[in-house]
Amino acid sequence: SFVANSQGGLLQGDGQVFARAGPSVRSMASCITSRVFVHFFSGYRRPGDLQHQIERHEVIEHLHVFCVSIDICLAKEFSDLTDPVNLRWWKDRILSGQLLGIGGGPSCETWSAARLLDDGPAPLRDFRHPWGLPALGTKAHHQLTIGTQLVQFLLQLLVVAASCGLLGFLEHPSFPQWAAAKDPCSIWSLSVLMELCTLECFQVATFDQCLWGCKARKPTSFLLLRMQPLHKHLLSRGRNGRCNHYRKHVTLKGRNFTGDFQTAIAKVYPVQLNAAICDTVMKAASDYGDRSEVATSLPAIFVPLMSSTFVESTCVQPDYAPRQEGS
């Protein structure tokens, strides 16, 4: 009923476009003109984030890799990921060979199992209605629409990236097995995720973020596109990726003294996890070959999207709220 771990499927697709590696993948990757990794849903810039890790990584000869952080809270162009025009723009960037890979964690606000807790917000989805419970009010429907669009945005881009020989990831809370009797909703139960897992180029790894420096246990799953080293690394700590600590963790339940939900602290990836993602991105860039004709500076089209204003580690981005027209 859900995906927890997957070593990759058997289907390679026509022309082996969904193969994990091989001549067809190298041929597609040879069309890359700049090695840019885009981190969607990045939140505010902070020391140790994924862009920071990639930017400070050692540059070897012509192996220049760049990272762009995209989130609506950064207030940059093309950052409203619910806008179909922006979806088309990012698809064009992939198809034009301007990207090496993409990744991110869409908002889990409407998908969260915290909605099943007694003191949590009301659930908006369940196992049988993953796209929304029937007869919800206008406000709840608006929340559902945004949550659905954000997940579908990244899934669509990952399919395009897969067919172009690129790499990527999607992060989301793992299936809440503790609440299985309550028929919880999870993206890891979606039929589209099941289908993607039949392709050779996709793997799934489920692990606890406390093994990577998070104060909470934070069970998490990653859908990985041609990021085999990261899949292996995520499952190498603890008990096959699961917590082996004897200390107590921060509980992601209820609200803190400021009135914010405790789940807010889990929006930010631990620095160690960002470093692991960075290492895999750099390895993939190296495996694709060190061609001198690949851009050694960030393409001009991405320069306006760059953000260098850092915030404190305790500053957490708000829930996704697209700007209204005219505001």
N, C-alpha and C positions, 0 to 999 in steps of 0.2 A: 504493500500500500504506500510505500515511500522509499526514497533512495537515501542511503546513508553513506555507502562507499561503493565505488565502481572503479575497476581497473581499465575501463574502456571497452567499447563494444567491438563488434566484428565487421560492421559495414564500413566500406571505404568510399562508396558512392561512385557515380560515373566519372571516369577519368581519375579516380583515386583522389578527388578533391577533399574528401573527408578522412584521408589517411593521416596517421600520426606523424609520419616522417617518410622519407623516400624521395625518388627523383621528381615525382609530380609536385610535392610540397616545395622542394628546392627550386623547381622551375617557377612556381608561383611567387616564391619569396624573392626571386631574382628581379622581379618587377618593382620591388620597393625602392623608392627614390629618397626617402628620409626615414630614419629610425626614431619615430616619435611614439611614445606610449602615453595613452590618455587615461587618466584616472578620474572616472565619473563618480559623482556623489562623494567627492573627496572631503567635504566639510572645509572649515577654515584651514589656512596654511599654518603649520606649526613645526617646530624643530623635530626632525626625525620622521616626518611624514614620507610617503612614497616618493613624491617629487624630490624632496630633499635628499633622500637616499640615492636616487638615480643621478641627480646632478653632481653629487660629491664623489660618485664612483670613479675609479681610475679610468682615464681614457687611454686606450692602447692604439697607437698609430691612427688609423682612420676610423676606428670603432667609436663613433660619436652617437650616443643615445640620449634622447631628450624626453622630458616628461611634462605634461600639461595637466593641471588640476582643474576640474570642472565641477562646479556646484552653484546652485542658484544663490547661495549666501555670499558668494564671491562677486556677484553682480557683474558678470562679464557677458559679452555677446554669445549667443548660441548655448547658454547655460540653462535655459528653461527646457528641460528634457521631456516635458509633456506636449511641447509644440511640434506638430508633424513637419513643419518647415525645417526645424532644427534637426529632427531625425533624418530627413532627407540630406541635409548638409553634412552630417557626420557619416552617413552611408557613402556619400560622394568622396569624402576624405579617404575612406577605406579603399574604395574602388579605384581611386586615382594613384594608389601606391604611396601615399604620404604618411601612413601609420605602420608601425611595427606590431602594435597590439593595443588592446583596450581592457578595462576591468573596472570593477566597483561593486558597491553594496547598495542596491536600491533600498529606499525607505521601507522599514518593516512595521511601521506604525499600525497599519490596518491588518497586518498578518500576524502580529505578535501573539504568542501564547499567554503573555501577561494579561490579555483580555479575558482569560478564563479564570483568573484569580478573583477571589471574593471582593477585594478592594481595588480591582483593576477597572479600566474602562470597559464598556459593553462590547462584546464581540460583534464584528461586522461580517465575518465569513465563517464557514465551517467546512468540514470535509466534503460534503455533498454540494455545497455552494461556494466553491473557491473564489468566484468572481463577485460574490456579494449575496447576503441573505435577502430574501424578498421583503417587500413592504417596509423598507427603511425610509427615514425622513430625508429631507433635502440636504442637510448638513452632512449626514452619514454617507449619502450617495456621492456627494462631492469628494469626501475623503477617500471613498472606495475607488472612484474614477482616477484620482491622482495616483494612489497606490498601485492600481492595475497598470496604468500607463507607464510608470517608472520601471516596473519589472519587465513589461513587454518591450520597452525601449531597448534595454540592454540585451535581452534575449534575441531581438531582431538583429542587432549589431553583431552579436556573437556568431550568429548563423552566417552573416555576410563575411565576417572575419575568417570563419572556418573554411569557407569556400575559396578564400584568397590566400590560404597558406599561412595565416597570421596566428598569434597567440592571444590569450585573454583569460579572464576569470569573472565569475559572479559569486558574491558572498552574501549569505543570508543565514539567519538562525537555523540550526538544525531542527529536524522534525521533533516536536516535544513528546517523547515517548512517555513521560510521566503523566501526560494528560490524554493518553490514547483513548481512554474510556469516554472522553467528552467529545469525540469526533473533531479534533482540532484541524484547522486549516493550515497548510504549509505549502510553500512553492515546491517542496521536494516530493509532493504528491501530485503535482500537475502532470497531465498527460504529455505536455510538450517537453518536460524534463525527462520523462521516461523515454520519449523518442530520441532526444539528443544523446542519451546514454547508450543507445544502440550504435552510435557512430564511434569509430575507432579513435578519433581525435579528442573525444571528451572523456574526462575522468571526474569522479566526485570523491572528496576527502572530508570526513567529519572528525572534528577535533575540539578540544577545549582551549579557549584562549588564555586561561590561567597559566598554561605551559609556556606561554610567550610573553608573560609579564602583565596580563590583565588582572586587576584586583578581584574581579568576579570570575566564576568558572566559565561562563559564556559559551555554551555548546554552539558550535558554528559548523556550517558546511560550505565548501567551495566547489563550484562547478569550474573545472579547469580545462582550458583549450590549449593543447600542445604545451603544457607546463608540467611535464612528467617529473622533473627534479623537485618541484615544489610539492607535488602529490606525495612523493616519497619522504620528503623532509617533514611535512605536516604530520605524518603518521609515525615518525621515528621517535617522537618524544612521549614520555609517560607510558601508558599502556596502550600501544597502538594508536596514539594520538589523544587518548582520554586521560583525565586527571588522575594522578597518583599521589596527590598531596594529602597530608594529614591535618593541615591547618584549615581553619574556617575561611571562607571567602566572603566578600561583600555580596549580599543578597539583592538581586535585581527585582525588588518587590516593594510596592508602596511608593511613598514620596520622601524626599530628604527634607532638611530643615528650611530650605528655601521654597518648598512646595512643588519642586520639579520631580518627575518620575525618576526612580532610581535607575531605570533602564537607559537614561540619557548617557551615563558614563560609558556604556558599551558601544556608542556610536564611533568612538575613536579607536583605530587600530593600534595595538602596542607597537613600539618602535622595533622590537625584535621581529615581529611579523612583517612589518614593512621591509626590513632588511632582507628577509627570506624571499619575499616577492621580488625585490630588486635583484637579488643574485640570480634568480631564474630568468628574469627579463634580460639581464646582461649576457647570460650564457646562451640564451636563444639568439640574441643579436650576433654573438660570435659564431654560433653554429650556422647561421644563414650566410656566412662569408664576410670577409673584410674587403669590400669593393671600394676603391678610392673614389668612384663616381657618385657614391651615396653622399648626400648633403652633410657637410661638417659644421653647419650652423642651423639653428632652428629656422624652418621655413617662415617667410614673412607673414603668411596667412595666419599663423598661430601666435605671433608676437603679441597682438592685442588681447589675447586670452590669458596671458601669463599674469600671475599674481605673486607678489613678493612681500606682502604685509603679513607678518606672523602674529599669532595671538598666543596667550598663555595656554598651557596644557589643560587647564581646568575650564577653559572656555569651549563650550560645546555648541555646535550649530543647532538652530531650531528645527522643528519638523518642517518638511517641505511645504512651501507655500508660494506658488507661482505669482508673479506680479500681475495685478489686474490691469487691463488695458486702460491707458490714460493715467496710471499712477506712476 
